[in-house]
Amino acid sequence: MTTVAALKQEPAPIRACTISRDVQNFELLIEDMEAELGESWGDLSFSDAALFLSQPDAATLEFVALAVDDRDEADLPRISELIKQAKENGIKVVLIAEELSPIVLHQMLRLGADDFVPYPLPEGALHDAIERLRRPAPAAIAAPTDGEDGARAPAFKPKGDRDGVVLPVHGLSGGCGSTTFAVNLAWELATISKKDGPRVCLMDLDFQAGSCATCLDLPRREAILDILNDVAAVDSEAFIQSLQTFNDRLHVFTAPTEMLPLDIVTGEDVERLVNMARSNFDYVVIDMPKTVVPWTESIIHQAHVYFTLLELDMRSAQNALRFIRALKAEELPFEKLRYVLNRAPGFTDITGKGRVKRLAESLAIDIEVQLPDGGRHVTQANDHGLPLAESAAKNPLRKEVQKLAKSLHDLNKATEAAKL
């Protein structure tokens, strides 16, 4: 009897399930589920999952791995209901997606999927996702305080009592220095006065390669991803608490921790974010991606001045021409563009002024700002996470950005005075 009883072992409890049209299409997922859970998992089709999730047995599930590919996009309503059903039952959802369009992926994440892993599964990606699901939920954002990452949230409460000046910065070619310009312009505006200076927000909207956080030695927070996933549900208080403060003067909306598709947000989403920043800050400096996306139009309409950085080379000239043509074709306010020539020729370059003049004439533009080459100090400042004013105050590039910030601030004060 004892031997027979030993052979009749209880089956391992089911701790997780895969949900897919056909799990055999996701062989790597099968292997990783077996490696993580042994025999304590099952697989369900879409129709079976709807029935199972409504039964009491589903309460024992730790999570479900919802595996979908581009062929499942037509089934989006049914898949969306499965995500909602799982969340209502307190079951975590890991989304395994292969070749899904960014819009569909965005919709699924907004419905409540807790994590996302691309397919084919990278080595250890499912393990890492499961570990993240098992961590305790983070506490709700409270009053400003130094967090574990050492960053500090803003100390003020959103009152919506301001109407900030929006200053996007758009680089026309890779490495033209647009992020360096945006970071240092924002810092110069924030420190333009020792007492009662303007309140400045720096927004990094390059969701893929944004590096404002790196240039200021700030950590990237998961809260940014939460906001981008559901901008419509974000209010001013949540937006303000997602910001980080650099040296108690500059408030920064960093790029997210993960590389995201640029169209994860819509024009309406971006307009909402910028409006929340405008209503609580005097200046909003936006580091734009170099790619033109659908929501670029929204930023251009909201901008007071749209800084466009270029260099004295063929890449910048061609991209400037294409950018201008694109704006004109869409009947967008291209007159808001202000062209900034970075690494401009110095006074010892005898032919430099002539080359700059020919570039402007060939593009039929006015190059209103010429920035000198800051040299190795710029790279060192960025690597150390400091603005030039803090690491190389006498650098010629810093002095030019400081002059520009002062002229912008003086112009803004004169405009406000004229309204009174």
C-alpha positions in Angstrom: 0.0 0.0 0.0 2.8 2.4 0.8 4.5 1.7 -2.5 1.2 2.3 -4.4 0.6 5.5 -2.5 4.0 6.8 -3.3 3.4 6.2 -7.0 0.1 8.3 -6.9 1.7 11.7 -6.5 -0.4 14.8 -6.7 0.1 16.7 -10.0 2.0 19.9 -9.7 -0.3 22.9 -9.3 -0.6 25.1 -12.3 1.1 28.4 -11.6 1.0 30.0 -15.0 -0.5 29.6 -18.5 0.3 30.6 -22.0 -2.5 31.9 -24.1 -2.1 31.9 -27.9 -3.7 30.9 -31.1 -1.3 28.0 -31.3 1.5 27.7 -28.7 3.5 25.6 -31.2 4.2 28.8 -33.1 6.2 29.9 -30.1 8.7 27.1 -29.5 11.1 29.3 -27.6 8.3 30.3 -25.2 7.6 26.6 -24.5 11.3 26.0 -23.7 11.5 29.0 -21.4 8.3 28.2 -19.6 9.5 24.7 -19.0 12.8 26.0 -17.7 11.1 28.5 -15.4 8.1 26.4 -14.2 8.8 22.8 -15.0 5.4 21.1 -15.3 3.6 23.8 -13.3 2.2 25.5 -16.4 -0.4 24.9 -19.1 -1.4 26.3 -22.5 -4.8 27.7 -23.6 -6.2 28.8 -26.8 -8.0 32.2 -27.0 -11.5 30.6 -26.7 -10.4 28.2 -23.9 -8.8 31.0 -22.0 -12.0 33.0 -21.8 -13.8 30.1 -20.2 -10.9 29.1 -17.8 -10.4 32.7 -16.5 -14.0 32.8 -15.4 -13.6 29.7 -13.2 -12.4 29.5 -9.6 -9.3 27.5 -10.6 -7.9 30.6 -12.3 -7.3 32.2 -9.0 -4.2 30.1 -8.4 -2.5 31.5 -11.5 0.5 33.7 -10.8 0.6 35.1 -14.4 -0.4 34.4 -18.0 1.9 34.7 -21.0 -0.2 36.1 -23.8 1.6 35.2 -27.0 0.5 37.0 -30.2 1.9 37.9 -33.6 0.8 40.0 -36.6 -1.7 37.4 -37.7 -3.6 38.0 -34.4 -4.2 41.7 -35.0 -7.6 40.9 -36.4 -8.5 39.3 -33.1 -7.6 42.4 -31.1 -11.1 42.8 -29.5 -11.1 39.2 -28.1 -7.5 39.5 -26.9 -8.3 42.8 -25.3 -11.1 41.2 -23.4 -8.7 38.4 -22.2 -6.3 41.0 -20.8 -9.2 42.8 -19.0 -10.5 39.5 -17.6 -7.1 38.5 -16.3 -6.6 41.9 -14.6 -10.0 41.8 -13.0 -9.1 38.4 -11.5 -5.8 39.8 -10.2 -3.6 37.8 -12.6 -0.5 39.4 -14.0 -0.1 39.5 -17.8 3.1 39.2 -19.8 2.7 40.1 -23.4 4.9 38.1 -25.8 4.7 39.9 -29.2 6.1 39.1 -32.6 5.9 41.7 -35.4 3.0 43.6 -33.9 2.4 47.1 -35.1 3.3 49.8 -32.5 -0.3 50.9 -32.3 -1.6 47.5 -31.4 1.2 47.0 -28.9 0.4 50.3 -27.3 -3.3 49.4 -27.0 -2.5 46.2 -25.3 -0.1 47.8 -22.8 -2.7 50.5 -22.0 -5.3 47.8 -21.3 -3.1 46.6 -18.4 -0.5 44.2 -19.6 2.2 44.2 -16.9 5.2 43.5 -19.0 6.3 43.1 -22.6 8.9 40.7 -24.1 9.6 40.6 -27.9 9.6 37.3 -29.7 11.9 35.5 -30.6 12.7 35.7 -26.9 16.1 37.1 -26.0 18.2 35.0 -23.7 16.8 35.3 -20.1 14.1 37.8 -21.1 11.2 35.7 -19.8 13.1 35.0 -16.6 13.7 38.7 -16.1 10.0 39.5 -16.8 8.8 36.9 -14.3 11.2 38.4 -11.7 9.8 41.8 -12.2 6.2 40.5 -11.8 7.1 39.0 -8.5 8.6 42.1 -7.0 6.3 44.0 -4.6 4.3 46.8 -6.3 5.9 50.2 -5.9 4.3 52.6 -3.4 2.3 55.4 -4.8 4.2 58.6 -5.5 4.2 60.6 -2.3 5.6 63.9 -1.3 9.0 64.9 -2.9 11.8 63.0 -1.3 15.2 61.5 -2.1 14.5 58.1 -3.6 16.7 55.0 -3.8 18.1 56.3 -7.0 19.2 59.5 -5.4 17.0 61.7 -7.5 14.7 64.3 -6.0 11.1 65.1 -7.2 10.0 68.8 -7.5 9.2 70.5 -4.2 6.3 72.6 -5.5 2.6 71.7 -6.0 1.1 72.1 -9.5 -1.2 75.1 -9.5 -1.6 75.7 -13.3 -0.8 79.3 -12.8 1.7 79.8 -15.6 1.9 79.9 -19.4 5.3 78.7 -20.3 7.4 79.4 -23.4 7.8 76.2 -25.4 11.3 75.9 -27.0 11.8 72.6 -28.9 15.3 71.7 -30.1 15.6 69.5 -33.3 18.9 68.3 -34.7 19.0 67.8 -38.4 21.8 65.3 -38.4 23.3 62.8 -36.0 25.9 64.2 -33.7 25.1 67.8 -34.4 24.9 68.6 -30.7 21.1 69.1 -30.2 20.9 67.4 -26.8 23.9 69.3 -25.5 22.3 72.5 -26.7 18.9 71.7 -25.1 20.4 70.7 -21.8 22.7 73.7 -21.5 20.0 76.2 -22.7 17.6 74.8 -20.1 20.2 75.1 -17.4 21.1 78.7 -18.3 17.4 79.7 -18.3 17.0 78.0 -14.9 20.0 79.8 -13.4 19.6 83.2 -15.1 18.7 84.8 -11.8 20.1 83.9 -8.4 16.8 84.7 -6.7 13.3 84.1 -8.0 14.5 82.7 -11.3 12.2 81.2 -13.8 10.9 77.7 -13.4 12.2 75.5 -16.2 11.2 72.0 -17.4 13.5 70.0 -19.7 11.5 67.3 -21.6 13.3 64.5 -23.4 10.9 63.2 -26.0 13.4 61.1 -27.9 12.0 57.8 -26.6 14.7 55.7 -28.3 18.0 57.5 -28.0 17.3 60.3 -25.5 20.3 61.1 -23.4 19.3 64.2 -21.3 19.4 62.0 -18.2 22.9 60.9 -19.0 24.1 64.5 -19.6 22.7 65.4 -16.1 23.6 62.2 -14.3 20.0 61.4 -13.5 18.4 57.9 -13.3 15.6 56.9 -15.7 12.4 56.0 -13.9 9.7 53.4 -14.6 7.2 56.2 -13.9 8.0 57.7 -17.3 6.9 54.5 -19.1 3.7 54.4 -17.0 2.9 57.9 -18.1 3.6 57.3 -21.8 1.5 54.2 -21.7 -1.6 56.1 -20.5 -1.2 59.8 -21.0 -5.0 60.4 -21.0 -5.2 59.2 -17.4 -2.3 61.5 -16.2 -3.0 64.6 -14.3 -0.7 67.6 -13.5 0.2 66.2 -10.1 1.3 62.8 -11.5 3.2 64.6 -14.2 5.1 66.8 -11.8 6.0 63.9 -9.5 7.5 62.0 -12.5 10.0 64.8 -13.0 13.5 64.9 -11.4 15.2 67.9 -10.1 18.8 68.7 -11.0 20.7 70.8 -8.4 17.4 72.1 -7.1 16.9 74.4 -10.1 16.1 72.4 -13.3 13.2 69.9 -13.6 13.6 67.0 -16.0 11.2 64.7 -17.8 13.7 62.0 -18.8 13.4 59.5 -21.7 12.0 56.1 -20.5 14.2 53.2 -19.3 13.4 51.1 -22.4 13.7 51.9 -26.1 10.1 52.5 -27.2 8.5 53.2 -30.6 8.3 56.9 -31.2 4.6 56.6 -32.0 3.8 55.1 -28.6 2.1 58.5 -28.0 -0.3 60.4 -30.3 -0.4 64.1 -31.1 -3.2 64.5 -28.5 -1.0 62.8 -25.9 2.0 65.0 -26.6 -0.2 68.1 -26.5 -1.5 67.1 -23.1 2.0 66.5 -21.7 3.3 69.9 -23.0 0.2 71.7 -21.8 0.7 70.3 -18.3 4.3 71.5 -18.4 3.4 74.9 -19.8 0.8 75.5 -17.1 3.4 74.9 -14.3 6.7 76.2 -15.8 8.0 79.5 -17.3 10.0 77.7 -19.9 9.6 74.3 -21.5 12.7 73.1 -23.4 12.0 70.0 -25.5 14.8 67.7 -26.8 13.1 66.3 -30.0 14.0 63.1 -31.8 15.7 63.6 -35.1 13.0 61.5 -36.8 9.9 63.4 -37.9 6.9 61.6 -36.4 3.1 62.3 -36.5 3.2 64.2 -33.2 6.0 66.6 -34.5 3.1 68.6 -35.9 1.7 69.1 -32.4 5.0 70.3 -31.0 5.5 72.8 -33.9 2.1 74.3 -33.3 2.8 74.7 -29.6 6.3 76.0 -30.0 7.1 79.7 -29.6 10.5 79.2 -31.2 11.6 75.9 -32.9 15.4 75.7 -32.7 16.8 73.7 -35.6 20.4 72.7 -35.3 22.7 72.1 -38.2 26.4 71.9 -39.1 28.4 73.3 -42.0 28.2 70.1 -44.0 26.3 68.5 -46.8 24.2 66.2 -44.5 22.8 69.1 -42.6 22.1 71.1 -45.8 20.2 68.3 -47.4 18.2 67.4 -44.3 17.4 71.1 -43.7 16.0 71.4 -47.3 14.0 68.2 -46.9 12.6 69.3 -43.5 11.5 72.7 -44.8 9.8 71.1 -47.8 8.0 68.7 -45.5 6.7 71.5 -43.4 5.6 73.5 -46.4 3.9 70.5 -47.9 1.8 70.0 -44.8 1.2 73.8 -44.4 2.9 73.8 -41.0 4.3 77.1 -39.5 7.8 76.7 -40.8 8.4 80.4 -40.0 8.8 79.3 -36.3 12.1 77.7 -37.2 15.2 79.4 -35.9 18.4 78.0 -37.4 21.4 77.4 -35.1 24.8 76.6 -36.6 26.8 74.4 -34.3 30.6 74.2 -34.5 30.6 77.4 -36.6 33.9 78.6 -38.1 36.0 80.7 -35.8 37.2 84.2 -36.6 40.6 82.8 -37.7 38.9 80.8 -40.4 39.2 83.4 -43.2 36.8 81.6 -45.6 34.4 80.5 -42.8 32.0 83.5 -43.1 31.7 83.0 -46.8 30.8 79.3 -46.4 28.2 80.1 -43.8 26.7 82.8 -46.1 26.6 80.4 -49.1 24.9 77.8 -46.9 22.2 80.2 -45.8 21.6 81.5 -49.3 21.4 78.0 -50.8 18.7 77.1 -48.3 17.0 80.5 -48.4 17.2 80.7 -44.6 18.7 83.0 -41.9 21.2 81.5 -39.6 20.5 83.6 -36.5 22.8 81.8 -34.0 26.3 80.5 -34.5 27.8 78.4 -31.8 31.5 77.8 -31.5 33.1 74.4 -31.1 33.3 73.7 -27.4 36.0 71.1 -27.8 36.8 68.3 -25.4 35.1 70.2 -22.5 31.7 69.4 -24.0 32.3 65.7 -24.1 33.8 65.7 -20.6 30.9 67.7 -19.2 28.4 65.3 -20.8 30.3 62.2 -19.5 30.4 63.7 -16.0 26.7 64.6 -16.0 27.1 68.3 -15.7 26.1 71.4 -17.7 29.0 73.4 -19.1 28.3 76.2 -16.6 29.1 73.8 -13.8 32.2 72.2 -15.3 33.7 74.7 -17.8 32.1 78.1 -17.2 34.5 79.9 -19.4 34.0 77.6 -22.4 33.1 79.7 -25.5 30.1 77.5 -26.3 28.8 78.0 -22.8 29.1 81.8 -23.1 27.1 81.8 -26.4 24.4 79.6 -24.9 24.3 81.9 -21.9 23.9 85.0 -24.2 21.1 83.3 -26.0 19.3 82.3 -22.8 19.5 85.9 -21.6 18.1 87.3 -24.8 15.2 84.9 -24.7 14.5 85.7 -21.1 14.7 89.5 -21.8 12.4 89.2 -24.8 9.9 87.1 -22.8 9.8 89.7 -20.0 9.3 92.5 -22.5 6.5 90.6 -24.1 4.8 90.0 -20.7 5.2 93.7 -19.8 3.6 94.8 -23.0 0.5 92.7 -22.2 -0.1 94.4 -18.9 
